[in-house]
């Protein structure tokens, strides 16, 4: 039986661009690009985990509400990952790579040019569809 992990992923947005983070050399899927985030710990809600992970990984404070985008399940390195994406339309502080090797701001369409972690691709696609279906300024 595979170990199952709940993981949150933040789709941070600023000025129409989203943040991609490159996984460090010591991590699974080293060098691939992903949305920042991490494991949901026991007793945490997904938004609570998202707030904690963004503070730890990027040094920013997330402003609520964060908006649910989509979930995706995938086997990665012998574990079953339930990845839950949340749109983070506002935050405070300067984004700093405390965990990742590099960060980049790009449009959602430009993100496909990066070597994305496979589990993040359906989340990016869902985000693009959500933005297309939502009137500007309401998400």
N, C-alpha and C positions, 0 to 999 in steps of 0.2 A: 504494500500500500504506500502510495506516495505521500510525503509530508505536504500539507496544504498551508499556504501562506496567503493572508489578505494583505494587499499592498495598495497604497494610495499613490496617485500620480497627479501632480499639479500642472495644469495648463495655464501658466502665468501669462497674462496679456498686458502689454503696455504699448500705447500708440499704434495699435493694429498689428503688432508683432508679438510672437510667442517665444518663450524661452526654451531652448534645448540645452541639455547638459551632456557632456561626454563622459562616459564611464571610465574610471581610472584603471591603470594597468593591473592592479591587484584584484579587480572585481571580475565576477562572471561577465561574459560578453564585453570584455575590455575593449575600449576604443569606440564602442557603439554609442549612438546618441539616444537620449531618452528624455522624458519629462522627469523633473526632480520629484522626489517623494521617498517613500519607504514603507516598512512593515507597520501594520496596525498592531499595537501591543494589547495585551489582555486588559480589558476594562475600558479601552478607548473607543470612541466613535470614530468613524472615518474622518470627519472634519477635525476632530481633536488631534488625530494622528497627522493629518496634513499640516496643521498649524505647527506642531512640534517638529516635524521633519523639515519644514521650510526654515524654521528658526535654526536648526542644527546644520543643515546642508548649505543654506544660502545666506543666513544671517538677517533674514527679513521677518517682519511681523505681518501676518495675513489679516486682512480686514474681512469680517463676515458681512454678508453671506458669501460663501463659496457655493457654486452651482454644480450639481451633479451632471456629468456628460454621458458616460457610458461605462460598462464593465466588459472585461474580456478575460478569458481563462486560457492558460497555456502552460505546457510542461517546459520548465527551464531547469537544466542541470539537476535532473532527478527530483524536482519538486513541482507540485502543482500550484501555480501562481494565479490567484484571483486578483486581477489588476483593476482598480476603480479610478477613473479619471474625474477630476473636479476642475472646473474653470475658476480661476482666481483673477477677477478683473481689477482688483486693487490691493495694494500692499504698501507698507512703509519701510524705509531703509534702503540701503544700497545693496544690490545683489552681489555676493562674493562667493566664489567657488571654494567652500570649505572641504568638500568631499570630491567633487568632480575635477577632471583635469582641465576642462575648458567649458566655457558657456558662450552661447551665441543667441542673439535675437534675430528672428527671421519671420517672414510672413508664413502663415500656415501652408501655403502652396510651396514655398521655398524649402520647407522642412523635408519634403520628399527627396531633395537632392543630397541629404545627409544619410549616412548609413544608420538608419534607425533600428533600435532593438525591435525584433518582430512583434512583441506584445504591444508596443506603442503604436504601431501602424493603424490598427483598427480604431484606436482611440482618437488618433489624429483625424482619420476619415469621419468619425462620428462628430467630432468638434466642428469640422468644416461644414457638415450637413446641418448641424444645429445652428451655426452662425448664419447660414443661408436662409434658414427657416424662421429666424428670429429678427424682428424689426430692429434696426440699429438703435442703440441706447437702452434696450430693454434687457440686455444680459450682462 
